[in-house]
Amino acid sequence: MNIIKPIVGFGYINGEDLIRNIERCARTCYKSASRMTTESAVPFIKNAIKLGHFSVIEHEKATANIICDRGVMAEFTRHRIGSFSVESTRYVNYKAGIEVIQPPIKDKIALAKWESAMLYAENTYRDMISLGETPEVARGVLPNSLRTEMFVTFNLREWRHFFWLRGMKGAHPQMREIAVMLLHELKSMIPAVFDDFEIDYDNNIISTKTLPAS
């Protein structure tokens, strides 16, 4: 058994091209394409977001590669306006050993119990495979903490909704951790769309005064 940390990444995103296309699409509403300049996209989009005109940022999307546990994955897939490609426990065989992501457990005794449960699940899975059961049957003993990999594609409006919902104080702590990591990257790549979000890195909390954020 191997205990790992979550990992996220977006790969290369040309934020300037994205916001120029958003501006081009949105200006159709006002027949104002003639007012586009090399500097007009950022203020135009920031003003649209400020006014709550979020539909215009649906014209562009971002795809994230995420390694998290199965519990976080399940919350991600509640966002129906998205596309998901997820590592399948039906077809992937974990007989060589499982990787798990540690929950934010503070008590040492509780942490030891969690580690014991993970080892027991791993050994039971291996025993079932060795007895001839298929991965899709043996997966029934795999824990929520099991590491999984997925690709997630949301349009930019849905990413804003995700950060507003999954980054707030009451969200699951492991989901907040992932949300902060993802937002940190998008703020650097597409600041015009995400700059109004603030990140409390000490507590993994996201906030924005721009409402509704979705």
Beta strands, then each sheet from edge to edge (+ up, - down):
strand 1: 2-4
strand 2: 7-9
strand 3: 61-69
strand 4: 83-86
strand 5: 99-101
strand 6: 147-155
strand 7: 198-200
strand 8: 205-207
sheet 1: 1+ 5+
sheet 2: 2+ 3- 6+ 4-
sheet 3: 7+ 8-
end
